[in-house]
Amino acid sequence: MAVASLSLFPAQTITAITTISQFPENPKTLILQQCKSRKDLKQIHAHLIKSQLILNPSVTENLLESAAILVPNTMDYALSILRRIDEPDSSAYNVVIRGLTYKQSPQEAINLFKQMCENMVAPDEFTFSSVFKACSRLRRLVEGEQIHAQVVKRGFQSNEFVENTLIHMYANCGRIVVARRVFDGMPKKGVVAWNSMFAGYAKNSCWEEILNLFSKMRKLDIGFDEVTMISVLNACGRLANLELGGWISKYVEENEFKGKLTLVTSLLDMYAKCGQVETARRLFDQMERRDVVAWSAMISGYSQANRCKEALNLFHEMQKACVDPNEVTMVSVLYSCSVLGALETGKWVHFYIKKKRMKLTVTLGTALIDFYSKCGSVESSMEVFRKMPVKNVFSWTAIIQGLASNGKGERALEFFRLMRENNIEPNDVTFIGILSACSHAGLVDQGRTCFLSMSKDFGIERRIEHYGCMVDILGRAGLIEEAFQLIRNMPIKPNAVVWRTLLASCRAHKNVAIGEESFKQITELEPAHSGDYILLSYVYASVGRSQDALRVRYQMREIGIKKAPGCSLIEVEGAIHEFLSEDEVHFHSKEIYSAIEDMMKRITSAGYEPNFADARIDAEEEDKETSISHHSEKLAIAFGLIKTTPGATIRISKNLRVCTDCHNATKIVSKVYNREIIVRDRNRFHHFKEGSCSCNDYW
């Protein structure tokens, strides 16, 4: 480093030096360890000038490191010191470039590198490493390639330190093939180089390539470390490769890695993603120390396995353990709340996010939109959407799907128009939401237009789900023949779901011939389930063919097909209550059945007539009325009526499609008790209010 000028001091007023009584001959420790603030920095800097130690290049470098990296909010001070060095060498530039990169100013780091080159200061391996990291963070491929050319020109292409950051840069810029070319061209590859390549593949979701590279690593008998295993376990979880994940688990145990928190957390996460939730929980319970990542991994594991009640229970334990959740935790908890319809718990999570001033990222905002939509609180989901500072295609798709499933078809199309005005390109999932919106709102012409627009205007290939939506649009509108021909002319083989959609339309529009053909096609593709038999029996019943309807029901019983038990969930005071049809195990059973009896009397007086076709198939004639009055959603509604304040909205989630009898009964309950009742079934939301439903009696 060139000798520094004695005028090396920013143009600032120097405060009196009061804290340093005796200055050491070698001030390195003082500068790097005891300098904690701008005031300390200025005091030490003044001493260096007074004692002329500032003329020592290594001392000036220590001062630069303290200002650029160690002391907060003093980057301007570091730059002013650098500017006042007569002829700074690469070491001085390296410290400041590294500080700018680490302190989230990568563009300034690249600018300083360019200035360094203009001043004819030769960069070294540390310069290249730092500036590649800056290019990586900004995804500046062009600058990265130009600096790569300098690396080759200056003979650093065989430097492992430089090439590791070069791999990161190319991988982060989406050029994973080039990153691999750099890796393969390295004459000597240490474990750090292998880990850089694993990290690059992970960044680009190339999970198979990680496992292939690890296999090669093992064949070459190259020792791997904790970082390697974490990358490979991540890939095992994504690919559900339990065999290799189990091998690493055994290796961890045999080689005494059990105390490594990050590694054990990765093992836990791998088991959870592979569906081995109990094994993951055992690992979790054995951990001596659990950080937020471990808690989040276990909560996420429960969520992914749809064991959402356990996910929320564990979240409550996390709160008792005084571990602050992060964004990953919140997304998993919100997903569990959305599945369970746990609005109050989810609202508390949203309050916590606001209270902790957590950034409303695209991921977190989209999770909130999805949660509120799936709890039937559309206005809240739109409020979150409006407040999101950044929105991507997934955010727009979530709000469109939420509006569609809640019967707000026109609003969903309006948001689609806004999406296009904001130059956000829709994807294939967006169109599923758009087509669903058209279906629920009876917008046939708009549905046809959107269906054609997919490939014509956006180049999106139609999937089976898009054809299913179009069949639903036509079927709901009574265009059964057109829907049937659409299925016949599909370029891809229709699945049972598509035929089942048509069968449901045949029931609503009393088309026996196509209904029978739909049922036949379903049974040829897969064993028909109870819902298919029930739908066909409804088709017959709708045209007065009661004997045929009974025949189908008895056929179902003879084959041994049982109707899946209805299960309804309701959240009251933050607790989730679960009800099965004719359930008597709930600790409030007596009170609930008393309320059911009163509710059925009141709605019968208001015009309710039971639909005995929805009774248990094995119920005797005299028991059918009791059977339908004890359906799970009726039990949940009765519980809601006695446990919530008068006038409060009742929210129910059901695992099956709402039956005709419960739909009719709930409409009258909403009027008699002056309650809004929101039911989310397997297909959609039903907003019952003042005796009518948002689905217009077709679902």
C-alpha positions, -999 to +999 in steps of 0.1 A: +000+000+000+013+035-008+021+059+020-010+077+032-011+114+034-012+131+068-043+150+056-060+116+056-091+127+075-127+134+065-137+170+066-156+168+099-153+184+133-132+162+156-145+157+190-122+158+220-104+126+226-113+115+261-115+077+261-080+066+249-053+075+274-025+053+261-022+043+224-006+009+218+024+005+194+004-021+174-032-008+174-047-037+154-066-052+184-078-018+195-091-009+160-108-042+151-122-053+185-127-022+207-139+002+181-177+000+183-191+033+171-185+063+148-173+082+178-147+055+187-137+054+150-131+092+149-111+091+182-089+063+170-084+080+136-073+112+153-047+093+174-034+076+142-029+109+126-013+125+157+011+095+162+017+092+124+007+055+126-016+064+098+015+062+075+016+024+082-003+007+054-015-022+075-028+001+102-048+021+076-061-012+063-073-021+098-090+013+101-107+008+067-119-027+078-134-013+110-152+015+091-163-005+061-173-038+078-173-039+116-188-006+128-224+000+117-235+029+094-199+041+088-195+031+051-194+068+042-165+073+066-146+043+050-151+058+015-138+091+027-107+075+041-101+055+009-105+087-012-077+104+008-051+077+003-026+090-023-023+057-041-044+030-026-034-006-035-056-036-040-058-044-003-074-011+005-099-014-024-106-050-014-117-041+021-142-014+009-155-036-020-161-064+005-178-040+029-201-026+002-210-061-009-217-073+027-237-042+036-262-046+007-246-021-016-235-044-044-239-018-071-215+005-054-191-024-050-191-030-088-187+008-094-157+009-070-142-021-088-145-003-121-128+028-106-100+006-092-094-008-128-095+028-142-068+038-116-046+010-130-047-009-097-044-047-104-072-067-088-062-099-070-081-131-059-098-113-030-110-085-053-125-110-078-142-130-051-159-100-036-170-084-069-184-118-081-205-119-050-218-084-058-227-095-094-244-126-079-266-105-056-276-082-084-278-110-110-256-089-132-246-115-158-230-091-183-207-076-157-200-110-143-189-123-177-167-093-183-150-098-149-146-135-157-127-125-189-104-104-166-099-135-144-087-155-174-066-126-187-048-122-153-043-159-148-067-165-119-088-191-137-072-219-117-076-202-083-101-223-064-111-193-042-121-172-072-137-201-091-160-210-061-175-175-062-176-177-100-198-208-098-221-190-074-224-160-097-233-180-128-258-202-108-274-172-092-278-156-127-296-188-139-266-200-160-262-233-142-248-251-172-219-225-174-214-229-136-210-266-141-186-260-169-165-239-146-167-266-119-157-294-144-128-273-156-112-268-122-079-288-120-083-292-082-116-294-064-118-292-027-150-298-007-158-261-009-159-263-047-183-293-046-205-274-021-205-244-043-219-266-071-244-282-049-256-248-037-258-236-074-280-266-083-302-260-052-306-223-062-319-235-096-341-264-082-320-290-100-326-316-073-318-347-095-284-331-105-275-327-068-280-365-062-261-374-093-232-351-083-232-366-048-231-401-063-200-390-083-185-375-052-188-407-033-174-428-062-144-406-063-141-411-025-140-373-018-147-365+018-178-345+024-189-322+052-219-310+070-227-284+043-226-311+016-251-333+036-275-303+042-276-297+004-282-334-004-308-338+023-327-309+008-327-326-025-338-359-009-367-342+006-378-326-027-375-359-045-389-380-017-357-401-019-360-418+015-333-444+007-304-419+003-318-397+031-319-427+054-283-435+044-272-399+054-292-402+086-272-434+095-239-417+085-248-387+108-254-411+137-223-432+132-200-402+127-212-382+157-228-354+138-259-355+160-250-324+179-250-302+147-283-283+149-285-273+113-278-308+101-303-324+124-329-298+113-322-308+076-327-344+085-360-336+102-371-316+072-361-344+048-381-370+068-412-347+069-411-340+032-408-378+026-440-383+046-422-398+076-437-373+100-434-395+131-397-400+125-393-363+120-411-356+153-389-381+171-358-363+159-374-330+169-382-342+204-346-355+209-331-321+200-314-305+230-318-271+215-344-260+189-341-227+170-368-211+148-356-231+118-362-265+136-396-254+149-406-241+114-394-274+097-416-295+120-446-272+117-442-272+079-439-311+080-473-314+097-488-288+073-475-307+042-489-339+056-523-322+061-520-328+098-530-292+103-544-295+139-510-309+150-493-281+131-513-255+151-507-273+184-470-273+178-472-236+169-488-229+203-460-249+219-435-228+200-451-197+215-448-211+250-411-218+244-407-181+236-392-187+201-401-159+177-416-173+145-402-162+111-418-159+076-415-197+070-434-205+102-461-180+094-467-193+059-471-229+073-494-218+101-515-198+077-518-228+054-530-249+083-555-223+093-568-221+058-573-259+056-591-260+090-610-227+084-594-214+116-601-177+110-595-165+145-561-182+148-551-169+113-562-134+122-540-135+153-511-145+130-519-115+108-519-093+139-486-107+150-471-100+115-482-063+118-471-060+155-436-073+147-434-052+115-426-082+094-422-073+058-452-082+037-433-102+011-449-117-019-448-152-002-463-140+031-488-117+014-500-145-009-503-169+020-525-143+038-547-138+007-551-176+003-559-180+041-586-153+041-601-165+009-603-201+022-620-188+053-646-170+032-634-136+043-630-121+008-629-084+019-599-092+042-581-110+014-586-080-009-573-056+018-541-076+021-537-077-017-541-039-019-514-034+009-488-057-007-459-035-019-449-060-045-472-085-063-464-113-087-484-137-108-490-159-078-504-130-057-528-121-086-538-157-091-545-162-054-569-133-053-586-143-085-590-179-073-603-166-039-629-144-055-640-173-078-644-199-051-665-174-030-689-168-059-675-134-069-671-142-106-675-107-119-649-093-094-625-121-104-627-111-140-622-075-130-590-084-112-579-103-143-583-072-163-563-052-137-536-079-138-532-074-175-531-036-172-503-040-147-484-061-173-484-093-152-485-123-175-510-150-164-499-186-160-518-219-164-531-217-128-544-182-133-566-195-160-580-222-138-591-194-115-606-174-144-625-203-158-638-213-123-650-177-119-669-179-151-684-213-141-696-201-107-710-169-121-727-185-152-705-165-176-705-189-205-694-165-233-666-151-212-656-186-203-654-196-240-633-165-247-609-171-219-605-208-229-596-199-265-574-170-254-551-193-233-532-207-263-540-180-288-530-149-269-507-163-241-492-195-256-504-216-226-511-252-233-544-264-219-542-290-192-569-315-181-580-290-154-588-264-179-610-288-199-627-298-166-635-261-159-649-257-194-671-288-190-683-273-157-691-239-173-712-256-201-728-281-178-739-256-152-755-236-180-775-266-191-754-271-223-750-308-216-746-319-252-719-293-259-700-303-228-703-340-238-689-332-273-661-312-258-650-342-238-652-364-268-630-341-288-604-334-262-568-338-275-559-355-242-576-385-226-604-373-202-600-385-166-626-395-141-628-360-126-639-345-160-666-372-164-677-367-128-681-330-135-704-338-163-723-363-142-730-336-116-744-314-144-766-342-156-781-344-121-789-307-121-804-307-156-820-341-155-801-357-184-803-394-178-787-407-210-755-386-207-755-392-169-754-430-175-727-426-200-706-404-177-710-430-149-699-458-173-668-438-183-659-432-146-661-469-137-639-478-167-612-453-156-612-461-118-634-478-093-664-455-087-666-441-052-697-435-032-702-400-046-706-413-081-733-437-072-751-411-052-749-386-081-763-412-105-791-420-081-800-383-080-801-382-118-827-410-117-846-394-088-847-360-106-869-375-134-891-396-111-873-430-117-872-437-079-868-475-084-837-470-105-824-446-078-830-472-051-814-499-073-782-478-076-782-472-038-787-510-031-760-519-057-736-496-039-744-514-006-741-549-022-706-540-036-696-529-002-690-492-011-696-471+019-702-434+018-672-415+032-681-401+067-689-364+066-666-344+088-672-307+096-649-283+115-658-251+133-635-227+152-648-213+184-627-191+207-595-202+189-602-239+193-610-262+164-640-285+170-645-316+148-678-333+141-686-366+123-721-374+111-742-389+140-712-382+163-718-385+201-682-383+214-680-345+216-679-333+253-709-310+245-730-338+228-761-335+250-762-298+246-757-300+209-784-327+203-808-306+223-800-276+201-804-297+170-838-308+180-849-272+186-833-260+154-850-287+133-884-278+148-879-241+141-868-245+105-896-271+098-921-244+110-904-221+085-910-244+056-881-269+057-889-304+042-864-332+048-848-349+017-847-386+027-825-394-003-796-380+017-801-403+046-777-432+054-782-459+028-787-485+056-810-464+077-845-478+083-875-457+071-884-445+105-847-435+112-841-415+080-852-382+094-830-386+124-801-397+102-802-365+080-807-342+110-775-355+125-752-347+095-719-333+105-725-298+093-758-296+111-740-306+143-714-280+137-740-253+130-759-262+162-727-259+182-720-226+166-755-213+175-751-221+212-714-211+215-713-178+196-730-145+203-763-138+186-758-124+151-722-136+148-711-153+115-708-191+117-680-206+096-679-243+088-654-264+068-665-298+054-645-326+038-673-336+014-697-319-010-727-303+009-757-326+005-790-312-008-808-316+025-781-297+045-780-270+018-818-265+020-817-266+058-788-241+062-806-216+039-836-216+063-814-216+094-797-184+082-831-167+079-847-181+111-817-173+133-806-141+114-771-155+109-747-155+081-733-190+077-703-197+055-697-233+046-666-244+026-672-278+011-649-299-011-659-278-042-665-242-032-678-217-007-715-213+002-724-179+018-759-184+033-777-153+042-813-143+047-826-176+033-805-178+001-770-190-009-743-174-030-741-205-052-777-199-065-785-235-056-760-251-080-728-265-066 
